[in-house]
Amino acid sequence: MRYLKQWLDSEHHSPLLGAKDFVKYIGPGLLVTVGFIDPGNWASNLAAGSDYGYQLLWTVTFATFMLFILQHNAAHLGIVTGDCLAEAASKHLKPSLSKTILLTAVLSTISTAFAEILGGAIALNLLFKIPIKIAAVPILILVLWLLFSNSYRRIEKWIIGFVSVIGFSFVAELSFVHVSWAEAAKGWFTVSLPPGSHLVVLSILGAVIMPTNLFLHSETIQSRAWHKEDPEFIQRQLKFEFTDTLFSMIMGWAINSALIILAAATFFNHQIEVTELSEAKHLMEPLLGNSAGVIFAIALLFSGISSSLTAGMAGGTIVAGMFKEPYDIQDSHTKVGVALILLLSTLCIFFVSDPFQGLIYSQMFLCLQLPITIFLQIFLTSSSKVMGQYKNTFTTKILLGVIGIFVTVLDFLLFYSYWF
């Protein structure tokens, strides 16, 4: 909040000019938002709402708060140093260590893209009855075409459009059901652990914070960076970044919450358990009508496409960072990274017999890699050699450390729960 207050109190601040500048600045945060409203999150949110009603909404609030702190910190690295997380790791760690860490990040990005392309394929199956494995191919082709034929800023506009469609879809969906907003308000801010809910809670918390988003945000935030050597400009960037990230995280929180609320109002009240994305549409239609099912599938399709785009960008960012280079779709290292991530993730779909189990295994690998990325980020942003005067304060280091330890314990509990 300190950055927002300084920006509003500035003697040079013009409310109209500030508003126009902020609207132009919006974008990097929304690319991150796409990552935590992807199909992997949908399954956890639908399970939470259908099994426990409004009681687990607090998990979205809590997870989004932790995500905001981490993404805000990752964005600072990009603004201050001009390097993304992968570039900074390559420049400031021993080559053997940085390459090992970044290789695990590449594998986690393949895992992420697998879930996202699979989600888009499931949506095509729901809409047009195309077999899931075949449906993955047009999703792959579309995503590759969008990434290789468009500039970053145009991709950003596509993403904003996709997020808008997803948001409006859920506004429409909620209009079909009766929502108890009093129970929802209580659920958002009251910690509750109903019997048997621990696995769903862990799934929601674990699915919101993703390593790919930390790498991506530290790179995309640089699209707004000019004159990085100017301290006044850096301060201005930090203020705008705070507002952009906060706005984007609230958008993601609202969409994830809408999924839980929709499931609670539609399925929980009828004691219907939902365990798969495809089930949700088919079970929704008899209760709410065919149009509700179609809107659900369309929103899932846009979620799959948009999150696949950001997964491809994250892959390009990490591979380019291994060579101490920024993301540049015209550069060979970035191209290889984008193509490698998306092609391998799509190939994996052809070897998965059960799509739902495939989503579970992909999330398990993310759980194992995420702590590595978080503590890499904390190390880099706490270093005066890397960040200079903008390194983490003692309070920030404590807060990030607590989040890092909590997420590590959480993810290993989730991994243990899946297997045992």
Phi, psi and omega per residue, in radians:
M1 nan -0.402 -3.106
R2 -1.016 -0.731 -3.115
Y3 -1.168 -0.688 3.141
L4 -1.159 -0.714 -3.141
K5 -1.144 -0.748 3.125
Q6 -1.084 -0.700 -3.129
W7 -1.121 -0.769 -3.101
L8 -1.235 -0.539 -3.092
D9 -1.526 -0.111 -3.055
S10 -1.033 2.390 3.139
E11 -1.204 -0.291 -3.141
H12 -1.659 0.028 -2.998
H13 -1.437 2.258 2.987
S14 -1.931 2.100 -3.078
P15 -0.932 -0.747 -3.104
L16 -1.176 -0.827 3.129
L17 -1.082 -0.736 3.134
G18 -1.072 -0.723 3.131
A19 -1.121 -0.763 3.123
K20 -1.114 -0.752 3.138
D21 -1.092 -0.706 -3.110
F22 -1.159 -0.722 3.122
V23 -1.040 -0.712 3.097
K24 -1.161 -0.497 -3.054
Y25 -1.398 -0.477 -3.093
I26 -0.983 2.370 3.105
G27 2.723 -1.037 -3.108
P28 -0.988 -0.728 3.135
G29 -1.144 -0.637 -3.124
L30 -1.190 -0.529 3.051
L31 -1.089 -0.619 3.096
V32 -1.251 -0.674 3.137
T33 -0.977 -0.707 3.135
V34 -0.969 -0.647 -3.097
G35 -1.136 -0.518 -3.131
F36 -1.905 0.354 2.861
I37 -2.165 0.512 -3.101
D38 -1.396 2.995 -3.097
P39 -0.974 -0.524 3.101
G40 -1.070 -0.651 3.094
N41 -1.231 -0.578 -3.085
W42 -1.025 -0.770 -3.099
A43 -1.071 -0.776 -3.139
S44 -1.136 -0.744 -3.114
N45 -1.168 -0.703 3.115
L46 -1.144 -0.695 3.092
A47 -1.105 -0.723 -3.137
A48 -1.082 -0.829 -3.099
G49 -1.242 -0.714 -3.092
S50 -1.244 -0.542 -3.093
D51 -1.598 -0.587 -2.985
Y52 -2.244 0.201 3.098
G53 1.123 -2.303 -3.085
Y54 -1.586 0.004 -2.940
Q55 -1.192 -0.421 -3.065
L56 -1.793 0.243 3.089
L57 -1.072 -0.497 -3.139
W58 -1.025 -0.506 -3.116
T59 -1.137 -0.596 3.088
V60 -1.173 -0.748 3.113
T61 -1.063 -0.842 -3.094
F62 -1.136 -0.796 -3.116
A63 -1.145 -0.675 3.140
T64 -1.162 -0.639 3.092
F65 -1.081 -0.824 3.116
M66 -1.096 -0.722 3.140
L67 -1.081 -0.728 3.135
F68 -1.026 -0.789 -3.138
I69 -1.046 -0.800 -3.105
L70 -1.200 -0.767 -3.128
Q71 -1.185 -0.656 3.080
H72 -1.042 -0.740 3.137
N73 -1.193 -0.723 3.116
A74 -1.120 -0.685 3.123
A75 -1.127 -0.624 3.098
H76 -1.046 -0.717 3.111
L77 -1.007 -0.807 -3.133
G78 -1.121 -0.738 -3.107
I79 -1.178 -0.807 -3.018
V80 -1.295 -0.749 -3.025
T81 -1.688 -0.392 -3.027
G82 1.343 0.157 3.114
D83 -2.035 2.533 2.984
C84 -1.417 3.063 -3.105
L85 -1.041 -0.676 -3.137
A86 -1.207 -0.747 3.103
E87 -1.088 -0.788 -3.113
A88 -1.090 -0.686 3.109
A89 -1.095 -0.745 -3.130
S90 -1.156 -0.564 -3.080
K91 -1.472 -0.490 -2.972
H92 -2.032 -0.044 3.064
L93 -1.985 2.829 3.042
K94 -1.072 2.473 -3.071
P95 -0.915 -0.742 -3.115
S96 -1.123 -0.692 -3.136
L97 -1.233 -0.798 -3.104
S98 -1.116 -0.725 -3.136
K99 -1.155 -0.654 3.103
T100 -1.122 -0.807 -3.140
I101 -1.102 -0.784 -3.090
L102 -1.240 -0.492 3.056
L103 -1.147 -0.709 3.078
T104 -1.132 -0.580 3.099
A105 -1.172 -0.669 3.084
V106 -1.085 -0.768 3.133
L107 -1.116 -0.674 3.118
S108 -1.184 -0.559 3.117
T109 -1.236 -0.645 3.026
I110 -1.066 -0.743 3.109
S111 -1.079 -0.723 3.118
T112 -1.135 -0.842 -3.122
A113 -1.101 -0.613 3.083
F114 -0.976 -0.867 -3.116
A115 -1.130 -0.606 -3.040
E116 -1.363 -0.735 3.059
I117 -1.155 -0.672 3.088
L118 -1.068 -0.713 3.103
G119 -1.077 -0.748 3.083
G120 -1.107 -0.666 3.118
A121 -1.160 -0.689 3.083
I122 -1.073 -0.688 3.124
A123 -1.108 -0.757 3.097
L124 -1.110 -0.635 3.081
N125 -1.110 -0.716 3.136
L126 -1.190 -0.638 -3.067
L127 -1.447 -0.705 -2.976
F128 -2.207 0.114 3.113
K129 1.106 0.405 3.091
I130 -1.339 2.290 3.081
P131 -0.930 2.444 -2.995
I132 -0.994 -0.767 -3.096
K133 -1.132 -0.671 3.090
I134 -1.248 -0.659 -3.113
A135 -1.134 -0.424 3.126
A136 -1.135 -0.497 -3.067
V137 -1.169 -0.881 3.096
P138 -1.099 -0.552 3.060
I139 -1.089 -0.801 3.115
L140 -1.044 -0.833 -3.094
I141 -1.087 -0.775 -3.135
L142 -1.086 -0.796 -3.103
V143 -1.130 -0.774 3.106
L144 -1.076 -0.741 3.129
W145 -1.087 -0.777 -3.135
L146 -1.097 -0.723 -3.091
L147 -1.267 -0.688 -3.060
F148 -1.492 -0.291 -3.078
S149 -1.916 0.023 -3.099
N150 -2.219 2.584 3.034
S151 -1.271 2.915 3.124
Y152 -1.007 -0.778 -3.072
R153 -1.127 -0.603 3.098
R154 -1.250 -0.658 3.050
I155 -1.048 -0.723 3.129
E156 -1.022 -0.735 3.116
K157 -1.157 -0.695 3.059
W158 -1.019 -0.794 -3.110
I159 -1.084 -0.779 3.116
I160 -1.028 -0.715 3.102
G161 -1.114 -0.757 3.141
F162 -1.112 -0.782 3.133
V163 -1.084 -0.665 3.108
S164 -1.085 -0.746 3.121
V165 -1.081 -0.776 3.134
I166 -1.076 -0.786 -3.139
G167 -1.082 -0.824 3.137
F168 -1.148 -0.567 3.113
S169 -1.073 -0.731 -3.117
F170 -1.324 -0.497 2.996
V171 -1.076 -0.756 3.107
A172 -1.126 -0.765 -3.131
E173 -1.052 -0.754 -3.105
L174 -1.162 -0.418 3.114
S175 -1.236 -0.287 3.134
F176 -1.454 -0.273 -3.001
V177 -2.112 2.830 3.044
H178 -1.641 2.039 -3.097
V179 -1.821 2.312 3.020
S180 -1.532 1.587 -3.047
W181 -1.167 -0.467 3.081
A182 -1.134 -0.761 3.096
E183 -1.174 -0.650 3.122
A184 -1.110 -0.782 3.132
A185 -1.050 -0.713 3.106
K186 -1.144 -0.736 -3.120
G187 -1.116 -0.592 -3.115
W188 -1.113 -0.558 -2.965
F189 -2.176 0.137 3.113
T190 -2.028 2.043 -3.141
V191 -1.260 2.170 -3.113
S192 -2.469 2.377 3.114
L193 -2.207 1.437 3.106
P194 -1.034 2.690 3.130
P195 -0.962 2.279 3.101
G196 1.438 0.084 -3.042
S197 -1.599 -0.058 -2.979
H198 -1.057 -0.663 -3.103
L199 -1.192 -0.683 3.113
V200 -1.165 -0.717 3.103
V201 -1.052 -0.835 3.126
L202 -1.063 -0.683 -3.128
S203 -1.116 -0.775 -3.132
I204 -1.138 -0.853 -3.130
L205 -1.085 -0.703 -3.111
G206 -1.266 -0.495 -3.086
A207 -1.414 -0.381 -3.084
V208 -1.312 -0.774 -3.097
I209 -1.612 2.011 -3.043
M210 -2.192 2.408 -3.121
P211 -1.064 -0.617 -3.128
T212 -1.040 -0.613 -3.114
N213 -1.193 -0.585 3.130
L214 -1.189 -0.731 3.073
F215 -1.148 -0.762 -3.058
L216 -1.169 -0.755 -3.081
H217 -1.132 -0.684 -3.138
S218 -1.157 -0.372 3.089
E219 -1.566 -0.876 -3.033
T220 -1.177 -0.474 3.133
I221 -1.086 -0.396 -3.123
Q222 -1.295 -0.203 3.078
S223 -1.145 -0.295 3.123
R224 -1.804 0.088 -3.003
A225 -1.727 2.136 2.989
W226 -2.303 2.684 3.062
H227 0.940 0.881 -3.052
K228 -1.126 -0.245 3.134
E229 -1.412 -0.160 -3.111
D230 -1.548 1.984 -3.111
P231 -1.019 -0.666 3.139
E232 -1.131 -0.666 3.135
F233 -1.185 -0.696 3.113
I234 -1.045 -0.768 3.122
Q235 -1.062 -0.705 3.137
R236 -1.145 -0.719 3.099
Q237 -1.079 -0.735 -3.127
L238 -1.099 -0.652 3.128
K239 -1.173 -0.825 3.141
F240 -1.129 -0.682 -3.140
E241 -1.067 -0.731 3.131
F242 -0.982 -0.840 -3.098
T243 -1.194 -0.720 3.121
D244 -1.090 -0.795 -3.134
T245 -1.139 -0.766 3.131
L246 -1.064 -0.832 3.123
F247 -1.031 -0.772 -3.086
S248 -1.206 -0.693 3.109
M249 -1.144 -0.634 3.089
I250 -1.125 -0.685 3.078
M251 -1.048 -0.820 3.123
G252 -1.105 -0.725 3.096
W253 -1.037 -0.743 -3.117
A254 -1.148 -0.733 -3.114
I255 -1.223 -0.744 3.073
N256 -1.097 -0.699 3.104
S257 -1.106 -0.709 -3.132
A258 -1.055 -0.651 3.105
L259 -1.092 -0.791 3.131
I260 -1.140 -0.755 -3.136
I261 -1.108 -0.755 3.118
L262 -1.056 -0.790 3.134
A263 -1.148 -0.673 3.139
A264 -1.137 -0.801 -3.092
A265 -1.273 -0.499 -3.082
T266 -1.612 -0.872 -2.980
F267 -1.736 -0.737 -3.085
F268 -1.061 -0.739 -3.127
N269 -1.138 -0.374 3.100
H270 -1.843 0.163 3.126
Q271 0.955 0.780 3.108
I272 -1.898 2.147 3.130
E273 -1.558 2.354 3.121
V274 -2.061 2.170 -3.120
T275 -2.081 -0.207 -3.128
E276 -2.379 2.669 -3.120
L277 -1.084 -0.732 -3.108
S278 -1.127 -0.572 3.108
E279 -1.077 -0.673 -3.043
A280 -1.012 -0.814 -3.133
K281 -1.102 -0.830 -3.077
H282 -1.163 -0.622 3.123
L283 -1.349 -0.457 -3.105
M284 -1.280 -0.646 -3.014
E285 -1.070 -0.785 3.113
P286 -1.131 -0.481 -3.087
L287 -1.504 -0.677 -3.007
L288 -2.066 -0.193 -3.119
G289 1.865 2.795 -3.094
N290 -1.076 -0.628 -3.093
S291 -1.096 -0.620 3.119
A292 -1.127 -0.716 3.116
G293 -1.142 -0.689 3.129
V294 -1.161 -0.762 3.117
I295 -1.066 -0.714 3.105
F296 -1.037 -0.819 -3.113
A297 -1.160 -0.662 3.115
I298 -1.120 -0.769 3.110
A299 -1.078 -0.701 3.105
L300 -1.112 -0.691 3.124
L301 -1.076 -0.839 3.140
F302 -1.164 -0.574 3.073
S303 -1.131 -0.771 3.137
G304 -1.120 -0.756 -3.131
I305 -1.157 -0.850 -3.060
S306 -1.156 -0.718 3.137
S307 -1.253 -0.504 3.035
S308 -1.154 -0.646 3.070
L309 -1.038 -0.854 -3.099
T310 -1.216 -0.557 3.069
A311 -1.133 -0.723 3.080
G312 -1.085 -0.743 3.105
M313 -1.101 -0.723 3.123
A314 -1.100 -0.701 3.094
G315 -1.081 -0.763 3.084
G316 -1.093 -0.660 3.124
T317 -1.114 -0.786 -3.081
I318 -1.200 -0.797 -3.125
V319 -1.143 -0.756 3.090
A320 -1.086 -0.664 3.128
G321 -1.107 -0.499 3.070
M322 -1.059 -0.493 3.133
F323 -1.776 0.295 3.114
K324 1.053 0.641 -3.124
E325 -2.124 2.656 3.061
P326 -1.402 2.921 3.054
Y327 -1.151 2.195 3.092
D328 -2.653 1.896 -3.024
I329 -1.115 -0.243 3.068
Q330 -1.512 -0.185 -3.103
D331 -1.568 2.534 -3.059
S332 -1.121 -0.669 -3.120
H333 -1.143 -0.713 3.102
T334 -1.140 -0.774 3.131
K335 -1.027 -0.784 3.128
V336 -1.079 -0.752 3.135
G337 -1.070 -0.817 3.140
V338 -1.080 -0.887 -3.090
A339 -1.132 -0.732 -3.122
L340 -1.036 -0.859 -3.097
I341 -1.070 -0.857 -3.026
L342 -1.280 -0.685 -3.141
L343 -1.186 -0.788 -3.136
L344 -1.152 -0.679 -3.137
S345 -1.153 -0.671 3.098
T346 -1.199 -0.682 3.119
L347 -1.047 -0.660 -3.138
C348 -1.065 -0.578 -3.121
I349 -1.049 -0.580 -3.112
F350 -1.254 -0.248 -3.129
F351 -1.864 0.137 -3.139
V352 -1.838 2.103 -3.121
S353 -1.453 -0.532 -3.119
D354 -2.087 1.843 -3.103
P355 -0.991 -0.680 -3.116
F356 -1.126 -0.769 3.092
Q357 -1.121 -0.596 3.085
G358 -1.059 -0.730 3.095
L359 -1.095 -0.703 -3.142
I360 -1.097 -0.829 -3.120
Y361 -1.134 -0.627 3.116
S362 -1.126 -0.692 3.125
Q363 -1.189 -0.573 3.123
M364 -1.098 -0.725 -3.136
F365 -1.164 -0.660 3.078
L366 -1.040 -0.694 3.139
C367 -1.028 -0.679 -3.101
L368 -1.304 -0.576 -3.074
Q369 -1.492 -0.530 -3.016
L370 -0.935 -0.818 3.130
P371 -1.007 -0.589 3.123
I372 -1.072 -0.810 -3.133
T373 -1.157 -0.730 -3.111
I374 -1.087 -0.821 -3.099
F375 -1.292 -0.468 2.966
L376 -1.072 -0.818 3.140
Q377 -1.091 -0.777 3.139
I378 -1.062 -0.737 3.123
F379 -1.056 -0.810 -3.081
L380 -1.212 -0.768 -3.074
T381 -1.364 -0.186 3.072
S382 -1.660 -0.053 -3.071
S383 -1.571 2.199 3.082
S384 -1.189 -0.493 3.097
K385 -1.119 -0.646 -3.112
V386 -1.489 -0.825 -2.958
M387 -1.813 -0.201 -3.108
G388 1.062 -2.343 -3.094
Q389 -1.210 -0.220 -3.100
Y390 -1.655 0.195 3.128
K391 -1.096 2.812 -3.112
N392 -1.027 2.416 3.006
T393 -1.285 2.954 3.132
F394 -1.029 -0.754 -3.135
T395 -1.102 -0.748 3.133
T396 -1.116 -0.721 3.118
K397 -1.069 -0.723 3.118
I398 -1.107 -0.801 -3.125
L399 -1.081 -0.812 3.125
L400 -1.131 -0.673 3.126
G401 -1.112 -0.749 3.107
V402 -1.075 -0.779 3.118
I403 -1.095 -0.759 -3.140
G404 -1.057 -0.791 3.131
I405 -1.154 -0.750 -3.139
F406 -1.067 -0.808 -3.125
V407 -1.128 -0.661 3.119
T408 -1.087 -0.849 3.115
V409 -1.086 -0.781 -3.136
L410 -1.015 -0.825 -3.075
D411 -1.196 -0.643 3.103
F412 -1.248 -0.554 3.026
L413 -1.126 -0.714 3.113
L414 -1.110 -0.780 3.116
F415 -1.066 -0.757 3.131
Y416 -1.116 -0.717 -3.120
S417 -1.122 -0.674 3.127
Y418 -1.079 -0.714 -3.030
W419 -1.525 -0.571 -2.990
F420 -2.139 nan nan
